[in-house]
Amino acid sequence: MSDYLITSLIKSMHLPDKSSMYTAELSAIRMALELIRRLKQKSFVIYSDSLSSLQTIQSFSIIHITVFSILKTLQPAD
């Protein structure tokens, strides 16, 4: 299960049973970014205690399909 919170909104998704915590953290970050993009937020904060997920995203290392999805979401919309 992976969750994120925006004010009073809580959303969750089911991940495959053998998913790692790393995958869960990346999935939560991706979900938050997708929601922020839909809401067209100009300013936002995503809190995460997953240093490995944040470092992977910061390094633009596409070693995980969810990281690729996050990097794609971070690109400016047309």
C-alpha positions as CSV (number, residue, x, y, z in Angstrom):
1,M,0.0,0.0,0.0
2,S,1.3,3.5,-0.9
3,D,-0.3,6.7,0.4
4,Y,0.0,10.4,0.0
5,L,-1.8,13.3,1.7
6,I,-2.9,16.6,0.3
7,T,-4.8,18.7,2.9
8,S,-7.6,16.2,3.7
9,L,-7.2,14.0,0.6
10,I,-5.8,10.5,1.1
11,K,-5.3,8.2,-1.9
12,S,-3.9,4.7,-1.9
13,M,-3.1,2.1,-4.5
14,H,-2.4,-1.6,-4.3
15,L,1.1,-2.7,-5.3
16,P,2.1,-6.3,-6.3
17,D,2.7,-8.5,-3.2
18,K,6.4,-8.8,-3.8
19,S,7.0,-5.0,-4.2
20,S,9.8,-3.5,-2.2
21,M,9.6,-0.5,0.1
22,Y,11.7,1.3,-2.5
23,T,9.0,0.6,-5.1
24,A,6.3,1.7,-2.7
25,E,8.1,5.0,-1.9
26,L,8.7,5.7,-5.6
27,S,5.0,5.0,-6.4
28,A,3.8,7.3,-3.7
29,I,6.1,10.1,-5.0
30,R,4.8,9.5,-8.6
31,M,1.2,9.5,-7.4
32,A,1.7,12.8,-5.6
33,L,3.3,14.4,-8.6
34,E,0.5,13.2,-10.9
35,L,-2.1,14.8,-8.6
36,I,-0.1,18.0,-8.3
37,R,0.1,18.2,-12.1
38,R,-3.7,17.7,-12.4
39,L,-4.4,20.4,-9.8
40,K,-1.9,22.7,-11.6
41,Q,-0.2,23.6,-8.3
42,K,2.6,26.1,-8.6
43,S,4.1,25.5,-5.2
44,F,4.1,22.2,-3.3
45,V,6.1,20.1,-1.0
46,I,6.4,16.3,-1.0
47,Y,7.8,14.8,2.2
48,S,9.6,11.5,2.0
49,D,12.0,9.7,4.3
50,S,13.2,7.4,1.5
51,L,16.7,8.8,0.9
52,S,17.4,6.1,-1.7
53,S,14.3,7.1,-3.7
54,L,15.2,10.8,-3.6
55,Q,18.8,10.2,-4.5
56,T,17.8,8.1,-7.5
57,I,15.3,10.7,-8.8
58,Q,17.9,13.5,-8.2
59,S,20.6,11.6,-10.2
60,F,18.2,11.1,-13.2
61,S,19.1,7.4,-13.0
62,I,16.5,5.4,-14.9
63,I,17.1,2.0,-13.3
64,H,13.5,1.5,-12.3
65,I,10.4,2.0,-14.4
66,T,8.7,4.1,-11.7
67,V,11.7,6.5,-11.7
68,F,11.3,6.9,-15.5
69,S,7.6,7.7,-14.9
70,I,8.6,10.3,-12.2
71,L,11.2,12.0,-14.4
72,K,8.6,12.1,-17.3
73,T,6.0,13.7,-14.9
74,L,8.6,16.3,-13.8
75,Q,9.0,17.5,-17.4
76,P,7.2,20.8,-18.2
77,A,3.8,20.3,-19.7
78,D,3.3,21.4,-23.3
